[in-house]
Amino acid sequence: MYLTAEKKQEIFGQYGKSKTDTGSAEAQIALFSFRINHLTGHLKSNKKDYSTERALVIMVGKRRRLLNYLKDNDIMRYRAIIKELGIRK
């Protein structure tokens, strides 16, 4: 599997407050970004995989909602996570 427990802990440790911080918006956004990048690569080679395409669109929507939440509540944290992950609006 592409997303192991060790990889999740690494993502949470890098973007969250600690390795076990799975609930902060930054950690969730980083995890969604990792999964989105993986699915995007998969879809480049499997163009007719419509179920994966649907899952990707749902995931992008979830990440967008989290980013909007972060932007409304703490603009500095929003700008920091956008810059770190290289996400563009």
PAMI-965905 format. One record per residue: residue number from 1; residue in three letters; x, y, z of N, C-alpha, C, O in turn. Coordinates in steps of 0.001 Angstrom, whole numbers, plus 500000, padded with zeros to 6 digits. Example, Ala and Ser with C-alpha at 12.3 -4.5 7.8 and 13.67 -1.06 7.14 Angstrom:
<atoms>
[atom 1 'ALA' [513190 494310 507800] [512300 495500 507800] [513200 496700 507800] [514236 496681 508465]]
[atom 2 'SER' [512850 497750 507080] [513670 498940 507140] [512900 500030 507870] [513409 501138 508039]]
</atoms>
This chain:
<atoms>
[atom 1 'MET' [500828 498822 500000] [500000 500000 500000] [500880 501252 500000] [501956 501262 500597]]
[atom 2 'TYR' [500429 502270 499348] [501237 503474 499187] [501292 504335 500447] [502230 505114 500613]]
[atom 3 'LEU' [500313 504212 501333] [500254 505049 502520] [500329 504163 503764] [499317 503650 504241]]
[atom 4 'THR' [501530 503995 504270] [501743 503152 505435] [501572 503979 506713] [501484 505206 506667]]
[atom 5 'ALA' [501528 503295 507833] [501398 503978 509118] [502608 504870 509381] [502475 505946 509962]]
[atom 6 'GLU' [503782 504422 508954] [504987 505225 509144] [504924 506516 508329] [505334 507578 508798]]
[atom 7 'LYS' [504409 506412 507111] [504291 507600 506257] [503299 508590 506856] [503531 509799 506830]]
[atom 8 'LYS' [502184 508073 507400] [501208 508946 508044] [501829 509665 509239] [501633 510867 509416]]
[atom 9 'GLN' [502579 508922 510060] [503217 509541 511210] [504209 510611 510776] [504334 511649 511426]]
[atom 10 'GLU' [504907 510358 509687] [505857 511347 509169] [505127 512625 508735] [505576 513734 509025]]
[atom 11 'ILE' [504004 512455 508039] [503217 513606 507584] [502673 514374 508782] [502758 515601 508827]]
[atom 12 'PHE' [502109 513647 509760] [501550 514302 510936] [502646 514983 511753] [502428 516061 512307]]
[atom 13 'GLY' [503816 514362 511828] [504918 514966 512563] [505432 516226 511900] [505830 517173 512579]]
[atom 14 'GLN' [505425 516242 510579] [505948 517390 509849] [504969 518564 509840] [505378 519712 510012]]
[atom 15 'TYR' [503684 518285 509641] [502711 519367 509478] [501815 519580 510688] [501250 520662 510845]]
[atom 16 'GLY' [501669 518574 511550] [500842 518718 512740] [501664 519211 513914] [502822 519604 513771]]
[atom 17 'LYS' [501037 519179 515071] [501740 519625 516275] [502647 518530 516822] [503668 518822 517443]]
[atom 18 'SER' [502277 517266 516593] [503092 516127 517015] [502799 514958 516080] [501980 515072 515168]]
[atom 19 'LYS' [503479 513826 516314] [503266 512657 515448] [501888 512050 515625] [501384 511377 514726]]
[atom 20 'THR' [501272 512284 516785] [499942 511717 517035] [498834 512731 516804] [497668 512435 517066]]
[atom 21 'ASP' [499170 513915 516320] [498182 514962 516059] [497520 514700 514713] [498011 515136 513673]]
[atom 22 'THR' [496405 513985 514745] [495719 513650 513504] [494529 514555 513250] [493922 514479 512181]]
[atom 23 'GLY' [494179 515405 514197] [492960 516180 514079] [493137 517604 513630] [492159 518239 513235]]
[atom 24 'SER' [494345 518141 513672] [494506 519546 513281] [494264 519700 511785] [494490 518780 510998]]
[atom 25 'ALA' [493808 520868 511425] [493480 521127 510022] [494714 520993 509137] [494621 520475 508024]]
[atom 26 'GLU' [495872 521455 509620] [497091 521372 508820] [497471 519925 508528] [497851 519595 507405]]
[atom 27 'ALA' [497371 519062 509537] [497718 517655 509351] [496772 516987 508364] [497206 516209 507515]]
[atom 28 'GLN' [495483 517286 508473] [494516 516686 507558] [494718 517186 506135] [494625 516411 505184]]
[atom 29 'ILE' [494994 518475 505986] [495235 519042 504654] [496468 518404 504026] [496469 518090 502835]]
[atom 30 'ALA' [497513 518213 504819] [498740 517601 504305] [498488 516158 503880] [498997 515717 502850]]
[atom 31 'LEU' [497700 515418 504671] [497389 514034 504323] [496549 513969 503050] [496803 513139 502176]]
[atom 32 'PHE' [495545 514850 502945] [494738 514890 501722] [495602 515247 500521] [495415 514686 499441]]
[atom 33 'SER' [496546 516171 500689] [497421 516562 499578] [498279 515397 499114] [498465 515201 497913]]
[atom 34 'PHE' [498804 514618 500062] [499596 513447 499703] [498757 512446 498913] [499200 511918 497893]]
[atom 35 'ARG' [497537 512190 499395] [496665 511234 498714] [496230 511750 497345] [496132 510973 496396]]
[atom 36 'ILE' [495966 513060 497233] [495564 513665 495962] [496693 513538 494944] [496447 513208 493783]]
[atom 37 'ASN' [497917 513795 495367] [499055 513668 494454] [499225 512235 493975] [499543 512002 492809]]
[atom 38 'HIS' [499016 511272 494870] [499132 509869 494485] [498043 509489 493470] [498333 508838 492467]]
[atom 39 'LEU' [496804 509889 493727] [495712 509549 492819] [495855 510263 491475] [495462 509721 490442]]
[atom 40 'THR' [496404 511454 491482] [496617 512173 490230] [497607 511412 489341] [497408 511285 488133]]
[atom 41 'GLY' [498661 510916 489957] [499624 510108 489199] [499001 508830 488672] [499290 508410 487552]]
[atom 42 'HIS' [498145 508208 489476] [497462 506985 489047] [496548 507265 487849] [496484 506470 486912]]
[atom 43 'LEU' [495848 508392 487888] [494911 508706 486814] [495603 509097 485514] [495006 508998 484442]]
[atom 44 'LYS' [496852 509539 485598] [497578 509861 484369] [497824 508612 483536] [497837 508671 482307]]
[atom 45 'SER' [498019 507483 484209] [498258 506246 483467] [496997 505410 483285] [496979 504502 482454]]
[atom 46 'ASN' [495950 505696 484038] [494689 504950 483942] [493546 505930 483718] [492795 506247 484641]]
[atom 47 'LYS' [493423 506402 482494] [492497 507481 482192] [491029 507102 482366] [490200 507979 482611]]
[atom 48 'LYS' [490694 505842 482249] [489294 505437 482315] [488869 504896 483671] [487820 504262 483787]]
[atom 49 'ASP' [489666 505137 484685] [489344 504697 486039] [488439 505746 486684] [488902 506627 487409]]
[atom 50 'TYR' [487143 505634 486407] [486210 506674 486808] [485910 506656 488303] [485603 507702 488875]]
[atom 51 'SER' [485991 505507 488942] [485739 505468 490383] [486857 506190 491141] [486595 506867 492135]]
[atom 52 'THR' [488083 506048 490680] [489193 506773 491291] [489073 508262 491004] [489402 509090 491853]]
[atom 53 'GLU' [488606 508602 489821] [488422 510008 489474] [487383 510654 490387] [487553 511791 490828]]
[atom 54 'ARG' [486313 509925 490665] [485274 510434 491561] [485828 510607 492976] [485564 511615 493632]]
[atom 55 'ALA' [486590 509630 493437] [487195 509723 494770] [488137 510919 494847] [488193 511598 495872]]
[atom 56 'LEU' [488870 511179 493779] [489784 512318 493739] [489023 513633 493846] [489434 514529 494582]]
[atom 57 'VAL' [487928 513753 493124] [487131 514981 493163] [486552 515200 494569] [486525 516327 495063]]
[atom 58 'ILE' [486094 514125 495204] [485567 514232 496569] [486669 514681 497531] [486441 515529 498393]]
[atom 59 'MET' [487862 514105 497377] [488982 514447 498247] [489418 515900 498076] [489731 516575 499057]]
[atom 60 'VAL' [489438 516375 496847] [489792 517770 496591] [488768 518692 497250] [489131 519737 497790]]
[atom 61 'GLY' [487493 518310 497208] [486452 519098 497872] [486628 519139 499374] [486448 520188 499991]]
[atom 62 'LYS' [486979 518010 499971] [487215 517967 501416] [488387 518865 501799] [488321 519610 502777]]
[atom 63 'ARG' [489465 518782 501010] [490627 519620 501295] [490268 521096 501146] [490706 521926 501942]]
[atom 64 'ARG' [489474 521423 500131] [489067 522811 499917] [488248 523329 501098] [488434 524468 501528]]
[atom 65 'ARG' [487340 522497 501627] [486537 522905 502777] [487415 523132 504013] [487197 524080 504768]]
[atom 66 'LEU' [488402 522264 504213] [489325 522460 505328] [490135 523744 505159] [490352 524478 506123]]
[atom 67 'LEU' [490577 524011 503941] [491326 525242 503684] [490451 526475 503915] [490917 527476 504459]]
[atom 68 'ASN' [489190 526405 503504] [488286 527531 503746] [488065 527749 505238] [488025 528889 505702]]
[atom 69 'TYR' [487924 526667 505985] [487781 526764 507438] [489000 527442 508053] [488875 528337 508889]]
[atom 70 'LEU' [490170 527003 507628] [491403 527559 508165] [491550 529033 507789] [492003 529840 508601]]
[atom 71 'LYS' [491169 529382 506568] [491263 530770 506114] [490326 531672 506917] [490683 532803 507247]]
[atom 72 'ASP' [489142 531177 507228] [488180 531982 507985] [488593 532157 509438] [488327 533204 510028]]
[atom 73 'ASN' [489242 531145 510033] [489551 531194 511458] [490952 531701 511782] [491134 532389 512787]]
[atom 74 'ASP' [491940 531379 510962] [493309 531807 511255] [494077 531956 509944] [494619 530984 509417]]
[atom 75 'ILE' [494116 533171 509430] [494695 533424 508114] [496191 533132 508079] [496713 532750 507032]]
[atom 76 'MET' [496892 533302 509197] [498337 533048 509216] [498633 531547 509059] [499542 531170 508319]]
[atom 77 'ARG' [497873 530701 509748] [498047 529249 509594] [497707 528821 508168] [498360 527940 507608]]
[atom 78 'TYR' [496677 529451 507580] [496282 529161 506202] [497417 529491 505239] [497768 528677 504385]]
[atom 79 'ARG' [497984 530669 505374] [499069 531079 504483] [500293 530190 504646] [500981 529882 503673]]
[atom 80 'ALA' [500562 529776 505897] [501725 528921 506146] [501565 527551 505480] [502508 527058 504862]]
[atom 81 'ILE' [500401 526938 505595] [500208 525597 505031] [500165 525662 503501] [500652 524750 502832]]
[atom 82 'ILE' [499590 526724 502948] [499572 526902 501489] [501001 526999 500959] [501342 526395 499942]]
[atom 83 'LYS' [501825 527766 501663] [503212 527957 501232] [504012 526669 501348] [504782 526329 500450]]
[atom 84 'GLU' [503830 525940 502468] [504591 524704 502683] [504240 523635 501655] [505127 522953 501140]]
[atom 85 'LEU' [502956 523486 501354] [502527 522425 500447] [502561 522832 498988] [502498 521979 498103]]
[atom 86 'GLY' [502660 524124 498728] [502697 524581 497335] [501351 524470 496651] [501282 524217 495448]]
[atom 87 'ILE' [500277 524658 497410] [498928 524584 496859] [498573 525962 496309] [498915 526983 496907]]
[atom 88 'ARG' [497901 525987 495194] [497429 527259 494661] [495918 527254 494655] [495296 526204 494492]]
[atom 89 'LYS' [495339 528394 494829] [493877 528477 494883] [493301 528563 493502] [492083 528640 493344]]
</atoms>
